[in-house]
Amino acid sequence: MSGFTTRAVHAGQEPDRLTGAVIPPIYQTSTFVQDGINVLRDGHEYSRGSNPTRNGFEEQLCALEGGFRAFSFASGIAAEDALLRALLRPGDHVILGGDGYGGTNRLISRVLAPWQVAHSPVDVTNPDAVRGAFTDKTRVLWVETPTNPLLGIADLATLAQLAHDHGTLLVVDNTFASPYLQRPFEFGADVVVHSTTKYVGGHSDVLGGAVVVTDKAWEVAEVNGFSPGATLAELLAFQQFAGGAVSGPQDSYLAARGLKTLALRMERHQANAGRIAQWLTERPEVAEVLYPGLPDHPGHELAARQMDGFGGMVSFRLAAGEAAARRFAESTHMYKLSVSLGGVESLICWPSEMTHGCVVGTDQAVPTDLVRLSVGIEDLEDHLEDLERAFTS
Ligand SMILES: *Cc1c(COP(=O)(O)O)cnc(C)c1O
C-alpha cells in the first residue's frame, strides 16, 4: 500500500474517465438515467443510495483509516445517529466516555433514551471504570481519544479487548486525532466515526460526518430486520440509504479536497500546538496545561505509543478561575471566539457553556476555569503575540 499522503491525494480521486479532468467532477445530480428498467450505469440510481462524488470521498477516507468501507453523512452527529440506530434496539446499553463531545451525549441521552437505549458515562482513560460499566445489555463501547475538552488519552488496545470480551463493539470517535495521527483499527477498534467538519475538511467551510467500519459481522440477534451475521458494512449501507442523512455532492467534494492536505496541515497544527502548550506552562496566570505532548501529562507515554503526534488541541486552566477564563476567551484577536475546531484558522472557546453547555449541572460538566484552543496553522509568533495580549489585557 502506498504512503499516507499519496493515498490522501489519490484514493477515490481518479481523473474523470470521460473527459480526463484531473479532479473528478462534482456530480450535482439527484438521479441517474437508466438504460432500461433497472439497468443502471455504474450502479448509480439515486443520490441517496450512491453518488460518485460522495463515494469518492468515502473511498479516500476509508483508505486513510485502513477500514473496509466508509459512509459519509451530512454531519458528524448524523453519522453517529445512523450508526447507533443501525446497531441498537430498545433495551440496549451504551458505555460512553464522560469527557466527550457534548452533542454525542445529547444524542444518546435525549434522542435515543426515549427509545429505551440506556447509557453509562465513564472515564474512558480508566480501564477499570470501563470494565465495571458493562451490563449484559451493553452493545457499544464509545470512546473519544484524545477526549474533549480535557484531552485525556484512552488505551485503545485495552478497551478493544474489554469490548470484545463482552461481545460488544468498540467505536472510536477519531475526530480530534484524525487518521494522520491515529488509526484506531490498528488497535482493534471495530468502527471509527468522524466529524469531517473538523480536521478532515480542515477549513471550517463544510459540515460532514463519516462512519468507517471493518468487515466484521454483527452477531446480535435480529437487529433492524437483519439476521445475525450481517456485516457492519451491510447494516450501515442500509441505514445510510434508508435513513437518508447523506452528505451532498458539494459537501463531499469539500471534504475530499480538505482531506488531501490533512498530513501537511496536521504537521503544522501540532508543531504550533506543542510550542504553545510549552509556552503556556511558563505563564504564571495558568494553573494547568492539558496537552498530551507535555511530558508530565498522565497520558503522555500512551499517546506517544498510540499516536503519531499529539494533535492541535490545547486546553488550559486559569489560576484565577472562571471570570479569568471567560475574560481570556473574549480577549484574543487572531483566535476567534467560536465553537468547532480543526480549521486552518485558530479558534478559542470557553467549553463550560459553549461546546459543553448541554452537560452543565451533570457529572459531565467541564471545569469553568478551562479554555480550549484549536491551534491553527498561522505563524507561531502571531499565536504567541495574540495569547500574550489576552493575558495582559
Ligand atoms: C464536532 C464533533 C462531533 C459532531 O460533529 P458535527 O459535524 O458537528 O455534527 C462529534 N464528535 C466530535 C469529537 C466533534 O468534535
The ligand as an SDF file (V2000), in Angstrom:
LIG
                    3D

 15 15  0  0  0  0  0  0  0  0999 V2000
  -17.9420   18.2780   16.1870 C   0  0  0  0  0  0  0  0  0  0  0  0
  -17.8440   16.9160   16.7490 C   0  0  0  0  0  0  0  0  0  0  0  0
  -18.8650   15.9790   16.5570 C   0  0  0  0  0  0  0  0  0  0  0  0
  -20.1700   16.3270   15.8680 C   0  0  0  0  0  0  0  0  0  0  0  0
  -19.9800   16.6180   14.5250 O   0  0  0  0  0  0  0  0  0  0  0  0
  -20.8730   17.6610   13.6750 P   0  0  0  0  0  0  0  0  0  0  0  0
  -20.1980   17.6380   12.3550 O   0  0  0  0  0  0  0  0  0  0  0  0
  -20.7990   18.9660   14.3840 O   0  0  0  0  0  0  0  0  0  0  0  0
  -22.2520   17.1260   13.6610 O   0  0  0  0  0  0  0  0  0  0  0  0
  -18.6660   14.7010   17.0500 C   0  0  0  0  0  0  0  0  0  0  0  0
  -17.5400   14.3650   17.7280 N   0  0  0  0  0  0  0  0  0  0  0  0
  -16.5450   15.2410   17.9240 C   0  0  0  0  0  0  0  0  0  0  0  0
  -15.3290   14.8180   18.6810 C   0  0  0  0  0  0  0  0  0  0  0  0
  -16.6620   16.5450   17.4600 C   0  0  0  0  0  0  0  0  0  0  0  0
  -15.6780   17.4090   17.6750 O   0  0  0  0  0  0  0  0  0  0  0  0
  1  2  1  0
  2  3  1  0
  2 14  2  0
  3  4  1  0
  3 10  2  0
  4  5  1  0
  5  6  1  0
  6  7  2  0
  6  8  1  0
  6  9  1  0
 10 11  1  0
 11 12  2  0
 12 13  1  0
 12 14  1  0
 14 15  1  0
M  END
$$$$
